[in-house]
Amino acid sequence: MNDIFSDIEQAEQNRKKFSDDITASKYDLDSLLTEFRRISMSYYDKGMTPEEQKKFPKKEFSTRINGQEVKIPIDNNIYVDLITLIDTMYPSLIAPFHHYNNYIDFYCKDFLWDDIKYDLDEDEPRDSNTLRKIKYQIEIQALLMSIKAGLDRFVSFFSYYFNGISPHTTFGRYKKEKDKYDGFMYIVNAKKEKDSLMAFIHAEYFDWIKIAVAPRDTITHYNDLGIYYEFNSEIQGDIPVHYNERLIKEKGQAVSPVFVYSYQTIKGFTESWHKFISKTFLELLTKDLITYHPKF
């Protein structure tokens, strides 16, 4: 009998350690925001250098002082555009990390429920078994959608540095069945041999981006991600696995790839997203602008 209780206690300890370990993988959102603000400031610093300021087109503002017309020269500082774009992107930049944190919180509460439910205060919310699972399903879908939105936000920024990019286009994709790129990815593919940043983005697309954004159309237009659970004997608990698959398929529709996503998968996505943000902004900062005329 003592062995049985010992085994139960060990299983609880294993589950608690597993929960603590993945909880430790959550992000400090304020730290990330501070990092992104420093990036914004680095664009301000470059825009204030004499080398850049002499490139700005000059405009004159006419006014009257003491009855005399006076013309005041004004610099159209294009870096105001860039800083504004970065500042308005903060929600999109932070969103995947925010949803990852929420996913871990909701999943760990469900994972440990049988171990902790009797220790909860009476006034603490007690979600149903189904709702506890739905909460982290919501978060993983929001995370995958937010990565696609964040990538789209970058395109207008790229339009200041590369010809042929409309600020109104989307990040795009590679269509294997047609061997064709569309959107911003068309430019990436065309320039990857001569530009290191384009080569980086091309490699990142095939490494993780195409998998991260694959469920976007399914989630937006058709149905939610599917889910099943894999039992982990070491931690004596279930690991959720999410997958994208159209439930109702159109006749003659090409078979779309089905990918599976777990907490490890989305942790990898958020780490890659962080690298994408940092490398893209910092490498663009070393490039010359293709225009010195504000777009808004």
C-alpha positions as CSV (number, residue, x, y, z in Angstrom):
1,M,0.0,0.0,0.0
2,N,2.8,2.4,0.8
3,D,4.3,1.7,-2.6
4,I,1.0,2.8,-4.2
5,F,0.9,6.1,-2.3
6,S,4.6,6.6,-3.1
7,D,3.9,6.2,-6.8
8,I,1.0,8.6,-6.6
9,E,3.1,11.2,-4.8
10,Q,5.9,10.8,-7.3
11,A,3.5,11.2,-10.2
12,E,2.2,14.5,-8.7
13,Q,5.8,15.7,-8.2
14,N,6.6,14.8,-11.8
15,R,3.6,16.7,-13.1
16,K,4.4,19.7,-10.9
17,K,8.0,19.8,-12.2
18,F,6.8,19.6,-15.8
19,S,4.4,22.4,-15.2
20,D,7.0,24.5,-13.5
21,D,9.5,23.9,-16.4
22,I,7.2,25.0,-19.1
23,T,5.9,27.9,-17.1
24,A,9.5,29.1,-16.8
25,S,9.5,29.3,-20.7
26,K,7.0,32.2,-20.6
27,Y,8.1,35.6,-21.8
28,D,8.6,38.8,-19.9
29,L,6.5,41.0,-22.2
30,D,7.8,44.3,-20.7
31,S,11.3,43.2,-21.4
32,L,10.4,42.5,-25.0
33,L,8.7,45.8,-25.3
34,T,11.7,47.6,-24.0
35,E,13.8,45.8,-26.6
36,F,11.5,46.9,-29.4
37,R,11.4,50.5,-28.1
38,R,15.2,50.5,-28.3
39,I,15.0,49.4,-31.9
40,S,12.6,52.3,-32.6
41,M,15.0,54.7,-30.9
42,S,17.9,53.4,-33.1
43,Y,15.9,54.5,-36.1
44,Y,15.4,57.9,-34.5
45,D,19.2,58.2,-33.8
46,K,20.0,57.4,-37.5
47,G,17.4,59.8,-38.7
48,M,19.1,62.6,-36.7
49,T,22.5,62.1,-38.1
50,P,23.8,64.8,-40.4
51,E,24.5,62.2,-43.2
52,E,20.8,61.3,-43.3
53,Q,19.4,64.7,-42.7
54,K,21.1,66.2,-45.7
55,K,19.1,63.7,-47.9
56,F,15.7,64.8,-46.7
57,P,13.7,66.9,-49.2
58,K,13.3,70.5,-48.1
59,K,10.0,72.3,-47.9
60,E,9.2,75.8,-46.9
61,F,6.4,76.8,-44.6
62,S,5.1,80.4,-45.2
63,T,3.8,82.6,-42.5
64,R,3.6,86.3,-41.7
65,I,5.5,87.9,-38.8
66,N,5.0,91.6,-38.1
67,G,3.3,91.9,-41.5
68,Q,6.2,90.4,-43.3
69,E,6.0,87.1,-45.1
70,V,8.6,84.7,-43.7
71,K,9.5,81.3,-45.1
72,I,10.7,78.6,-42.7
73,P,12.5,75.6,-44.0
74,I,11.2,72.2,-42.9
75,D,12.9,68.9,-43.3
76,N,10.7,66.0,-44.3
77,N,12.3,63.4,-42.0
78,I,11.4,60.0,-43.5
79,Y,12.5,58.4,-40.3
80,V,9.4,59.8,-38.7
81,D,7.5,57.4,-41.0
82,L,9.6,54.5,-39.9
83,I,9.4,55.2,-36.2
84,T,5.6,55.6,-36.4
85,L,5.4,52.3,-38.2
86,I,7.4,50.5,-35.5
87,D,5.5,52.2,-32.7
88,T,2.1,51.2,-34.2
89,M,3.4,47.6,-34.7
90,Y,4.0,47.0,-31.0
91,P,0.7,45.0,-30.5
92,S,1.5,42.8,-33.5
93,L,5.1,42.3,-32.4
94,I,4.1,41.3,-28.9
95,A,1.0,39.3,-29.7
96,P,2.6,35.9,-30.3
97,F,4.5,36.0,-27.0
98,H,1.3,37.1,-25.2
99,H,-0.7,34.3,-26.6
100,Y,2.1,31.8,-25.8
101,N,2.1,32.9,-22.2
102,N,-1.7,32.5,-22.0
103,Y,-1.5,29.1,-23.7
104,I,0.9,27.9,-21.1
105,D,-1.1,29.3,-18.2
106,F,-4.4,27.7,-19.4
107,Y,-2.8,24.4,-20.3
108,C,-0.9,24.0,-17.0
109,K,-4.1,24.7,-15.0
110,D,-5.9,22.0,-17.0
111,F,-2.9,19.6,-16.8
112,L,-2.7,20.0,-13.0
113,W,-6.4,20.2,-12.3
114,D,-6.9,16.9,-10.5
115,D,-3.9,17.7,-8.3
116,I,-4.9,21.3,-7.4
117,K,-8.7,21.4,-7.5
118,Y,-9.2,20.6,-3.8
119,D,-6.7,23.3,-2.7
120,L,-8.5,26.1,-4.5
121,D,-10.2,28.9,-2.6
122,E,-14.0,28.7,-2.7
123,D,-14.3,31.9,-4.6
124,E,-11.7,31.0,-7.2
125,P,-13.3,30.3,-10.7
126,R,-13.7,26.7,-11.5
127,D,-14.1,26.3,-15.2
128,S,-15.7,23.1,-16.6
129,N,-13.4,20.4,-18.1
130,T,-14.4,21.5,-21.6
131,L,-13.9,25.2,-21.0
132,R,-10.4,24.7,-19.5
133,K,-9.4,23.0,-22.8
134,I,-11.2,25.5,-25.0
135,K,-9.2,28.4,-23.4
136,Y,-5.8,27.1,-24.6
137,Q,-7.3,26.1,-27.9
138,I,-8.3,29.7,-28.4
139,E,-4.8,30.9,-27.5
140,I,-2.9,28.7,-30.0
141,Q,-5.2,29.7,-32.8
142,A,-4.8,33.4,-31.8
143,L,-1.0,32.9,-31.7
144,L,-0.8,31.4,-35.2
145,M,-3.1,34.1,-36.6
146,S,-1.0,36.8,-34.9
147,I,2.2,35.6,-36.5
148,K,0.6,36.0,-40.0
149,A,-0.6,39.5,-39.0
150,G,2.8,40.5,-37.7
151,L,4.5,39.4,-41.0
152,D,2.0,41.4,-43.0
153,R,2.8,44.5,-40.9
154,F,6.4,44.3,-41.9
155,V,5.7,44.6,-45.6
156,S,5.0,48.4,-45.5
157,F,8.3,48.8,-43.7
158,F,10.1,46.8,-46.4
159,S,8.6,49.1,-49.0
160,Y,11.0,51.9,-47.8
161,Y,14.0,49.8,-48.6
162,F,13.2,47.7,-51.7
163,N,11.8,48.6,-55.0
164,G,8.7,46.7,-56.3
165,I,7.0,46.4,-52.9
166,S,3.6,48.0,-52.4
167,P,2.9,48.9,-48.8
168,H,-0.6,47.5,-49.4
169,T,0.4,44.0,-50.2
170,T,0.6,41.0,-47.8
171,F,3.5,38.8,-46.8
172,G,2.4,36.2,-49.4
173,R,3.4,32.6,-49.8
174,Y,4.9,29.9,-52.0
175,K,2.3,27.9,-53.9
176,K,3.9,24.5,-54.5
177,E,1.2,23.2,-56.9
178,K,2.0,26.2,-59.2
179,D,5.7,26.6,-58.3
180,K,4.9,30.3,-57.8
181,Y,5.4,33.0,-55.1
182,D,3.0,35.7,-54.5
183,G,2.9,38.9,-52.4
184,F,6.1,40.0,-50.7
185,M,7.5,36.5,-51.0
186,Y,7.7,37.1,-54.8
187,I,10.3,39.9,-54.1
188,V,12.0,37.8,-51.5
189,N,12.6,35.0,-54.0
190,A,13.7,37.4,-56.7
191,K,16.3,39.1,-54.5
192,K,17.5,36.3,-52.3
193,E,20.7,35.7,-54.3
194,K,22.0,39.2,-54.0
195,D,20.6,40.4,-50.6
196,S,21.4,38.7,-47.3
197,L,18.2,39.9,-45.6
198,M,16.1,38.5,-48.4
199,A,18.1,35.2,-48.2
200,F,17.4,35.1,-44.5
201,I,13.7,35.6,-45.0
202,H,13.5,33.0,-47.7
203,A,15.2,30.5,-45.5
204,E,13.0,31.4,-42.5
205,Y,9.9,30.9,-44.7
206,F,10.7,27.3,-45.5
207,D,12.1,26.6,-42.0
208,W,9.1,27.7,-40.0
209,I,7.0,30.5,-41.4
210,K,5.1,28.4,-43.9
211,I,4.1,25.9,-41.2
212,A,3.1,28.6,-38.7
213,V,0.9,30.4,-41.2
214,A,-0.6,27.3,-42.8
215,P,-3.7,27.1,-40.6
216,R,-4.6,30.8,-41.2
217,D,-7.1,30.2,-44.0
218,T,-8.6,27.2,-42.3
219,I,-9.1,29.0,-39.0
220,T,-10.4,32.2,-40.7
221,H,-12.8,30.7,-43.2
222,Y,-13.7,27.1,-42.4
223,N,-13.1,25.5,-39.0
224,D,-11.1,25.5,-35.8
225,L,-8.0,23.4,-35.3
226,G,-8.5,19.8,-34.4
227,I,-7.1,18.4,-31.2
228,Y,-6.0,15.1,-29.7
229,Y,-3.9,14.1,-26.7
230,E,-0.8,12.1,-26.3
231,F,-0.2,10.4,-22.9
232,N,3.3,11.0,-21.5
233,S,4.1,8.1,-19.1
234,E,7.0,10.0,-17.6
235,I,4.9,12.9,-16.3
236,Q,1.7,10.8,-16.1
237,G,-0.3,13.4,-18.0
238,D,-1.7,14.3,-21.4
239,I,0.0,16.6,-23.9
240,P,-2.4,18.3,-26.3
241,V,-1.6,18.2,-30.0
242,H,-3.4,20.5,-32.4
243,Y,-3.7,20.1,-36.1
244,N,-5.1,21.9,-39.1
245,E,-7.4,20.1,-41.4
246,R,-10.5,21.2,-43.4
247,L,-13.5,19.2,-42.2
248,I,-15.6,19.9,-45.2
249,K,-13.6,19.8,-48.4
250,E,-14.6,21.1,-51.8
251,K,-14.9,18.6,-54.6
252,G,-11.7,18.3,-56.5
253,Q,-9.8,20.4,-53.9
254,A,-6.1,19.8,-53.8
255,V,-4.9,18.0,-50.7
256,S,-3.6,20.6,-48.3
257,P,-0.7,19.7,-45.9
258,V,-1.8,18.9,-42.4
259,F,0.7,20.0,-39.6
260,V,0.6,19.2,-35.9
261,Y,1.3,21.8,-33.2
262,S,2.2,21.3,-29.6
263,Y,3.5,23.6,-26.8
264,Q,7.0,22.8,-28.1
265,T,6.1,23.8,-31.6
266,I,4.7,27.2,-30.7
267,K,7.6,27.9,-28.3
268,G,9.8,27.3,-31.4
269,F,7.7,29.7,-33.4
270,T,7.9,32.5,-30.8
271,E,11.7,32.1,-30.6
272,S,11.9,32.3,-34.4
273,W,9.6,35.3,-34.4
274,H,11.8,37.0,-31.9
275,K,14.9,36.3,-34.1
276,F,13.0,37.5,-37.2
277,I,12.0,40.8,-35.6
278,S,15.5,41.6,-34.3
279,K,17.4,40.6,-37.4
280,T,15.0,42.3,-39.8
281,F,14.9,45.7,-38.1
282,L,18.6,45.8,-37.3
283,E,19.7,44.7,-40.8
284,L,17.3,47.2,-42.5
285,L,18.9,49.9,-40.3
286,T,22.2,49.4,-42.1
287,K,20.6,49.8,-45.5
288,D,20.0,53.0,-47.5
289,L,16.4,54.0,-48.1
290,I,15.1,54.0,-51.6
291,T,12.9,57.0,-50.9
292,Y,13.2,60.1,-48.8
293,H,9.6,61.3,-49.4
294,P,7.1,60.5,-46.6
295,K,4.3,58.1,-47.5
296,F,1.8,59.4,-44.9
